[in-house]
């Protein structure tokens, strides 16, 4: 009988998915706190507070 059972595949997929999403999350956090992006995020944070110069109908 093969050692590749449903439980083995399921456990591998769960652990692999956890590692994958943890790496994805850490990459997103690293991008957000990267010093080069500071000015861009500051501008985007203040964007809703700026007045529109164009009148919307």
Secondary structure, DSSP 8 states (H G I E B T S, - for coil): --S--HHHHHHHHHHHHHHHHHHHHHHHHHHHH-GGGHHHHHHHHHGGGS--SS---
